[in-house]
Amino acid sequence: MQIREALVGAVNSRSKFHRSIFLFAITLFVLGIPFSRFLMSLGGTVLVINWFIEGHLEQKVKNILQSKILLSCLIIYFVHVFWLISSENLRYGLSDLWIKVPLFFIPIIFFTSRPLSRKEFQNILLLYILGVFISSFSGFITYLTGNLADKREMSLFISYLRFEINICFVCFVCLYLFFKGEITGIQKVVIAVALCWFLFFLLYSGSITALILLFITGTIIVIKTAIQNRNRFLRYIMPSLFAAAILCTGVIIFRTVKQYFNADFSIETAAKYTPDGNPYFHNPQKAYIENGSYIFTYISDTELREAWNKRSNIHFNGCDKNGFAIRTTLIRYLNSKRLHKDRLGVEALSEKDICNIENGIANVSYTHKLHIINKIYSLIWEINDYYYSGSVVGYSVPQRIELWKHSVQLIKKQPIFGVGTGDVKDAFANELQSDASALAGTNMRSHNQYFTFTIAFGIVGLLLIVFSFFYPACVLKKFKNSLFLVFFCLIILSMLTEDTLEPQDGATFFAFFYSFFLFLSPPKKIE
């Protein structure tokens, strides 16, 4: 009897040890997803080694093969493997399979592991908040010290595009724990402060994509809550307040755009000469309106050249740090300050203004501390310039439009089965090159995950992957879980404008949290 008890104790002790290692690996993951690719890789390594050493492999394999839900989760990875057969560039294809290997092993290990307790589940989410906070705060401080040229570089450790999704998701995690979590009053205060920080970070960084993701996902959750809840406030008043906020935002954007293009200029009454007696050049084209005035009016190149060369070490015929002509940047900057483009206009600029122009800042509005305002003005300029001139280089939205056009052209060539896992990059590069696109040689791809899937695997592969996304969640009724719904919406929506799952950080983020909610959620309802 004593021997049996000793054996049982040893088994239980071993089980607890492996469970501790399992939780440690998950901790590395949630800290690493927003913070460190190394921690993500280390967490994956520990998870796999522990899973094999833990044993019971025969039973685990049996459970895996008998689960339609798990096998459907793995379809996305199986598609990548199967379509490698038709690829010519096996080296790139194998590299892509390695990057996406979290889509294979994380679902398997989480499925064959015991679900988390409510406390463990909550602690993992708290650690995730900590990881995102450390990453965002580190980037913010680094930017303030002047070590970063662009606010997008505040994502020090992973791609800023994937980091934006993390920031959006962590905002909802904070809300979930604040209202649904079993936490102390002090913890609620800390979470509330963290939420305020994340919202400030989004506004400060000026990510339009992230704010749109946050807005659309928030709308979906508000509608879901209103439909399901019998509370009058949640059912009627909260959606009304949300609708009012949407209306106000729309009005502000409409007025901003209207003021931007509302230029008041008459060539008949405009001055013909500068105060120094040199002739002005006027070209009031609608294609070149910015900040409510025509860019190419009241220009005296002679005075601009002379005055600029006296104030800057970069010659008037040279380029700013972004590679654009100083003349164009200077004229736009003077225009944004409502100054004439002559000697007096240049002399009215401060030393800070001169530095801004040299650094490629073409509009004084771009220097606004709240970066979201800068971004709105920048997007208006990009779209307007693209509409009239077709320019895409250095622009965000026009580049995406250009890439989507070429994606559609590429899909039409092999619509059913695509080009294969390993040939996506080469096929896209060749498409841009053959069409003499301005983006040729940039190594850019679709900037749309659905297009990328269709180019690689055709419509057949895309449908299989979409099935892999939706089927497990539908069968397990996970869409009733608001936090899972938030995560799923963020991923599905982000893939419209980004290749979300292509890099390691994106694939790991999706594989981890998708499997986390599907297989590790506490058995009891967490709503």
C-alpha positions in Angstrom: 0.0 0.0 0.0 2.8 2.4 0.9 4.6 1.6 -2.4 1.4 2.3 -4.3 0.9 5.6 -2.6 4.5 6.5 -3.3 4.1 5.7 -7.0 0.9 7.7 -7.2 2.7 10.6 -5.4 5.6 10.4 -7.8 3.2 10.4 -10.8 1.3 13.4 -9.4 4.6 15.2 -8.7 5.8 14.6 -12.2 2.4 15.8 -13.6 2.7 19.0 -11.6 6.2 19.6 -12.8 5.2 19.3 -16.4 2.2 21.5 -15.8 4.5 24.2 -14.3 6.8 24.0 -17.3 3.7 24.3 -19.6 2.5 27.4 -17.8 6.1 28.8 -17.9 6.2 28.3 -21.7 2.8 30.1 -22.1 4.2 33.0 -20.0 7.1 33.3 -22.3 4.7 33.4 -25.2 2.4 36.2 -23.9 5.4 38.3 -22.9 7.2 37.6 -26.2 4.3 38.2 -28.6 4.4 42.0 -28.1 7.9 42.2 -26.8 10.4 39.7 -28.2 10.8 37.2 -31.1 13.4 35.4 -29.0 10.9 34.8 -26.2 8.3 33.6 -28.7 10.9 31.1 -30.1 12.0 30.1 -26.6 8.4 29.6 -25.4 7.7 27.4 -28.5 10.9 25.3 -27.9 10.1 24.8 -24.2 6.4 23.9 -25.1 7.4 21.3 -27.6 10.2 19.6 -25.5 7.9 19.5 -22.5 5.1 18.0 -24.5 7.3 15.1 -25.7 9.0 14.5 -22.3 5.6 14.5 -20.6 4.8 11.2 -22.4 1.5 9.6 -23.1 2.3 10.1 -26.8 0.2 7.2 -28.0 -2.9 8.5 -26.3 -2.2 12.1 -27.5 -1.8 10.9 -31.1 -5.1 9.0 -30.8 -6.9 12.0 -29.5 -5.5 14.2 -32.2 -6.5 11.9 -35.0 -10.0 11.5 -33.6 -10.7 15.3 -33.3 -12.3 16.9 -36.3 -12.0 20.3 -34.6 -8.3 20.1 -34.1 -7.7 18.7 -37.6 -9.8 21.5 -39.1 -7.5 24.0 -37.2 -4.5 22.4 -38.8 -5.9 22.8 -42.4 -4.3 26.2 -42.8 -0.8 24.7 -42.2 -1.6 21.6 -44.3 -2.5 23.8 -47.2 0.9 25.5 -47.0 2.6 22.1 -46.9 0.6 20.5 -49.7 0.9 23.5 -52.1 4.7 23.4 -51.6 4.6 20.5 -54.1 3.8 22.8 -57.0 6.5 25.4 -56.0 9.6 26.0 -57.9 11.3 28.1 -55.2 11.5 25.3 -52.5 14.0 27.3 -50.4 11.5 30.2 -49.9 8.6 27.7 -49.4 10.5 25.8 -46.7 11.4 29.1 -45.0 7.7 30.0 -45.1 6.7 26.7 -43.6 9.2 27.3 -40.7 7.8 30.7 -40.0 4.3 29.4 -39.9 5.1 26.3 -37.8 3.3 27.8 -34.7 0.1 27.2 -36.7 0.9 23.5 -36.5 2.3 22.8 -33.0 0.5 25.3 -30.8 -3.0 24.0 -31.6 -1.8 20.4 -31.1 -0.2 21.0 -27.7 -3.0 23.2 -26.4 -5.6 20.7 -27.5 -3.9 17.8 -25.7 -3.3 19.8 -22.5 -5.6 20.4 -19.6 -7.6 23.6 -19.8 -6.6 26.5 -17.5 -8.3 27.3 -14.3 -10.1 30.6 -14.1 -7.2 32.1 -12.1 -4.6 30.8 -14.5 -6.6 32.2 -17.5 -6.8 35.6 -15.8 -3.1 35.6 -14.9 -2.1 34.9 -18.5 -4.2 37.9 -19.6 -2.6 40.1 -16.9 0.9 39.0 -18.1 -0.1 39.9 -21.7 -1.1 43.4 -20.5 2.3 43.7 -18.8 4.1 42.6 -22.0 2.3 45.1 -24.2 2.8 47.9 -21.7 6.6 47.2 -21.4 6.9 47.2 -25.2 4.8 50.3 -25.8 6.4 52.3 -23.0 9.9 51.4 -24.1 9.2 52.5 -27.6 7.6 55.8 -26.4 10.6 56.7 -24.2 13.0 55.8 -27.0 11.1 58.1 -29.4 11.1 61.0 -26.9 14.8 60.7 -26.5 15.2 61.4 -30.2 16.6 58.0 -31.1 13.8 57.3 -33.6 12.9 59.2 -36.7 9.4 58.0 -37.1 6.7 57.2 -34.6 6.0 53.9 -36.3 9.4 52.8 -35.1 8.1 52.9 -31.5 7.4 49.3 -32.0 11.0 48.3 -31.1 10.7 44.6 -31.0 8.2 43.4 -33.7 6.6 44.7 -36.8 4.6 47.9 -36.1 1.7 46.6 -38.1 1.4 43.5 -35.9 2.1 45.7 -32.8 -0.9 47.8 -33.7 -3.1 44.7 -33.5 -1.7 43.9 -30.1 -2.4 47.4 -28.8 -6.0 47.1 -30.1 -6.5 43.7 -28.5 -5.0 44.6 -25.2 -7.5 47.5 -24.9 -10.3 45.0 -25.0 -8.5 42.6 -22.6 -8.3 45.5 -20.1 -12.0 46.1 -20.4 -12.8 42.4 -20.0 -10.7 42.1 -16.8 -12.0 45.3 -15.4 -15.7 44.3 -15.8 -15.5 40.5 -15.8 -12.3 39.6 -13.9 -12.1 38.5 -10.3 -9.6 41.1 -9.3 -9.0 43.5 -6.4 -9.8 47.2 -6.3 -6.1 48.1 -6.7 -5.8 45.8 -9.7 -8.8 47.5 -11.3 -7.1 50.9 -10.8 -3.9 49.6 -12.4 -5.8 48.1 -15.4 -7.8 51.3 -15.8 -4.5 53.3 -15.9 -3.0 50.8 -18.4 -6.1 51.1 -20.6 -5.8 54.9 -20.6 -2.1 54.5 -21.6 -2.8 52.2 -24.5 -5.5 54.5 -25.9 -3.1 57.5 -25.6 -0.4 55.5 -27.3 -2.8 54.7 -30.2 -3.7 58.4 -30.6 -0.1 59.6 -30.2 1.3 57.1 -32.7 -1.4 58.2 -35.2 -2.2 54.8 -36.5 -5.4 55.2 -38.6 -5.5 51.5 -39.3 -5.4 50.6 -35.6 -8.1 53.2 -34.7 -10.4 51.9 -37.5 -9.9 48.3 -36.2 -10.6 49.4 -32.7 -13.7 51.3 -33.8 -15.2 48.6 -36.0 -14.5 45.9 -33.4 -16.0 48.1 -30.7 -19.1 48.6 -32.8 -19.6 44.8 -33.2 -19.2 44.2 -29.5 -21.7 47.1 -28.6 -24.2 45.6 -31.0 -23.7 42.1 -29.6 -24.1 43.4 -26.0 -27.2 45.4 -26.9 -28.9 42.4 -28.5 -28.1 39.9 -25.8 -28.6 42.1 -22.7 -31.9 42.9 -21.1 -30.5 45.8 -19.2 -32.1 49.0 -20.6 -28.8 51.0 -20.4 -26.8 48.4 -22.2 -29.6 47.7 -24.7 -30.6 51.3 -25.7 -28.6 54.0 -24.1 -25.1 52.6 -24.7 -25.7 52.0 -28.5 -27.2 55.5 -28.7 -24.1 57.1 -27.1 -21.9 55.0 -29.4 -23.9 56.2 -32.4 -23.6 59.8 -31.2 -19.9 59.4 -31.0 -19.8 58.0 -34.5 -21.8 60.9 -35.8 -19.5 63.5 -34.1 -16.4 61.8 -35.5 -18.0 61.8 -39.0 -18.8 65.5 -38.7 -15.3 66.4 -37.6 -13.7 64.4 -40.4 -16.1 66.0 -42.9 -15.3 69.5 -41.7 -11.6 68.8 -41.8 -11.7 67.6 -45.4 -13.9 70.5 -46.4 -11.6 73.1 -44.9 -8.6 71.3 -46.5 -10.0 71.8 -50.0 -11.8 75.1 -49.5 -9.3 77.3 -51.3 -10.2 81.0 -51.9 -8.0 82.4 -54.7 -8.7 84.7 -57.7 -5.9 85.1 -60.3 -7.5 88.4 -61.4 -7.0 90.0 -58.0 -3.8 88.2 -56.9 -0.6 90.2 -56.6 1.6 89.9 -59.7 4.9 90.9 -58.1 6.7 90.3 -54.8 7.5 93.2 -52.5 11.0 93.1 -54.1 9.6 93.6 -57.5 10.1 90.0 -58.9 7.2 88.4 -60.8 5.0 85.8 -59.0 4.1 82.5 -60.6 0.5 81.4 -60.1 -0.9 78.0 -61.1 -4.2 77.4 -59.2 -4.8 73.8 -60.1 -7.3 71.7 -58.1 -4.8 68.9 -58.0 -2.6 70.9 -55.7 -4.7 72.2 -52.9 -3.5 71.8 -49.3 -4.5 73.3 -46.0 -7.2 75.4 -47.8 -4.9 77.1 -50.3 -3.3 76.5 -53.7 0.2 75.2 -53.4 1.6 76.6 -56.6 0.6 80.3 -56.2 2.6 83.3 -55.1 5.9 81.6 -56.1 9.2 83.4 -56.9 11.8 80.8 -57.5 14.6 83.4 -57.7 13.9 84.7 -54.2 13.2 81.2 -52.8 16.6 79.9 -54.1 18.6 82.9 -52.7 16.8 83.1 -49.4 16.9 79.3 -48.8 20.6 78.9 -49.6 21.4 81.6 -47.0 19.5 79.6 -44.3 20.3 76.0 -45.0 23.3 73.8 -45.8 21.2 71.8 -48.2 21.1 73.5 -51.6 17.8 74.6 -53.1 18.3 72.2 -55.9 19.0 69.3 -53.5 16.8 66.8 -51.8 15.4 66.5 -48.2 16.1 63.5 -46.0 13.1 61.6 -47.6 14.6 62.0 -51.1 12.1 64.6 -52.3 13.2 67.9 -53.9 13.8 70.7 -51.4 12.0 73.1 -53.6 8.7 71.1 -53.5 9.0 70.5 -49.7 9.8 74.2 -49.1 6.8 75.4 -51.2 4.4 73.0 -49.5 5.6 74.0 -46.0 5.3 77.7 -46.7 1.9 77.1 -48.2 0.8 75.2 -45.0 1.8 78.3 -43.0 -0.1 80.6 -45.3 3.2 82.3 -46.3 4.0 83.5 -49.8 6.8 81.6 -51.5 9.3 84.4 -51.7 12.1 86.0 -49.7 9.9 87.3 -47.0 8.2 83.9 -46.6 11.5 82.1 -46.1 12.8 84.7 -43.7 9.6 84.3 -41.6 10.5 80.6 -41.0 12.0 79.7 -37.6 15.1 77.6 -37.3 12.8 74.7 -36.3 10.8 75.2 -39.5 14.1 75.0 -41.6 15.0 71.8 -39.7 11.6 70.3 -40.4 11.9 71.0 -44.2 15.4 69.5 -44.3 14.0 66.4 -42.6 11.3 66.1 -45.3 8.3 67.5 -43.3 6.3 69.2 -46.0 3.4 70.5 -43.9 3.4 72.3 -40.6 0.4 70.2 -39.6 2.6 67.1 -39.6 4.4 68.5 -36.6 1.4 68.4 -34.4 2.1 66.5 -31.2 -1.1 64.5 -31.5 0.0 62.4 -34.5 -3.5 61.4 -35.5 -4.1 64.9 -36.8 -0.9 64.8 -38.8 -2.0 61.4 -40.2 -5.4 62.7 -41.4 -3.7 65.6 -43.3 -1.1 63.2 -44.7 -3.7 60.8 -45.9 -5.8 63.5 -47.6 -2.6 64.7 -49.4 -1.7 61.1 -50.4 -5.1 60.3 -51.9 -5.4 63.6 -53.6 -2.0 63.4 -55.2 -2.6 59.8 -56.2 -5.9 60.7 -57.8 -4.4 63.4 -60.0 -0.8 62.3 -60.6 -0.9 58.5 -59.9 2.1 58.9 -57.5 2.5 56.0 -55.0 6.1 56.1 -53.8 6.3 57.0 -50.1 2.6 56.8 -49.7 0.6 54.4 -47.5 -2.9 54.1 -49.0 -1.9 54.6 -52.7 0.7 51.9 -52.3 -1.9 49.5 -51.1 -4.3 50.4 -53.9 -1.4 49.8 -56.4 -0.5 46.5 -54.8 -4.2 45.3 -54.7 -4.5 46.0 -58.4 -1.5 43.9 -59.2 -2.7 41.2 -56.8 -6.0 40.9 -58.8 -4.1 40.7 -62.0 -1.9 37.9 -60.6 -4.9 36.0 -59.3 -6.5 36.1 -62.7 -3.6 34.2 -64.2 -3.9 31.2 -61.9 -7.2 31.6 -60.0 -8.0 27.9 -59.1 -4.8 26.6 -57.4 -2.5 29.6 -57.3 1.3 29.7 -57.8 2.3 27.6 -54.8 3.7 28.2 -51.3 7.2 29.0 -52.4 6.5 31.2 -55.5 4.4 34.0 -54.0 7.3 36.4 -53.6 8.8 35.8 -57.0 5.5 35.9 -58.8 4.6 39.2 -57.2 8.0 40.7 -57.9 7.8 39.6 -61.5 4.3 41.1 -61.8 5.4 44.5 -60.6 8.5 44.3 -62.8 6.6 43.4 -66.0 4.1 46.1 -65.5 6.9 48.7 -64.9 5.3 49.6 -61.5 6.8 52.3 -59.4 7.0 49.7 -56.6 9.1 47.2 -58.6 12.1 46.1 -56.7 10.7 47.0 -53.3 9.9 43.4 -52.3 6.4 44.5 -51.4 3.5 42.1 -51.6 -0.3 42.3 -51.5 -0.7 44.0 -48.1 -3.9 41.9 -48.0 -3.7 38.4 -46.5 -6.7 37.2 -48.5 -5.0 38.2 -51.8 -1.8 36.6 -50.6 -3.6 33.3 -49.9 -5.4 33.4 -53.2 -2.2 34.1 -55.1 -0.4 31.2 -53.4 -3.2 28.6 -53.2 -6.0 29.9 -55.5 -9.6 30.0 -54.6 -9.5 26.4 -53.5 -6.8 27.0 -50.9 -8.5 30.2 -49.8 -11.8 28.5 -49.1 -10.0 25.7 -47.2 -8.2 28.3 -45.0 -11.4 30.3 -44.4 -13.1 27.0 -43.3 -10.2 26.4 -41.0 -10.7 29.8 -39.4 -14.5 29.5 -38.8 -15.4 25.8 -38.3 -13.7 25.2 -35.0 -15.0 28.4 -33.4 -18.5 27.7 -34.7 -18.6 24.1 -33.4 -17.3 25.1 -30.0 -19.6 28.2 -29.9 -16.7 30.5 -29.1 -18.3 33.5 -30.8 -20.5 33.8 -27.7 -17.3 34.7 -25.8 -16.9 38.4 -26.3 -13.1 38.3 -25.8 -12.7 35.6 -28.5 -15.0 37.6 -30.8 -12.8 40.7 -30.3 -9.7 38.7 -31.2 -11.3 37.1 -34.2 -12.7 40.4 -35.6 -9.3 42.1 -35.2 -7.5 39.3 -37.1 -10.1 39.0 -39.9 -10.3 42.8 -40.4 -6.6 43.4 -40.2 -6.1 40.9 -43.0 -7.9 43.2 -45.3 -5.1 45.7 -45.3 -2.1 43.7 -44.0 -0.3 40.4 -44.6 -1.1 39.6 -41.0 0.0 36.0 -40.9 3.1 36.2 -43.1 5.8 37.2 -40.5 6.6 35.2 -37.4 5.1 37.6 -34.9 1.8 37.7 -36.8 1.6 33.9 -37.2 2.5 33.3 -33.6 0.0 35.9 -32.3 -2.8 34.3 -34.3 -1.9 30.6 -33.5 -1.4 31.3 -29.8 -4.6 33.2 -29.0 -6.8 31.3 -31.4 -5.8 28.0 -29.8 -5.7 29.6 -26.3 -9.4 30.6 -26.5 -10.4 27.4 -28.2 -8.7 24.8 -26.1 -7.4 26.4 -22.8 -10.4 28.5 -21.7 -11.7 27.4 -18.3 -14.4 24.8 -18.5 -16.9 27.1 -16.8 -18.3 30.1 -18.7 -15.9 33.0 -18.6 -18.5 35.6 -19.6 
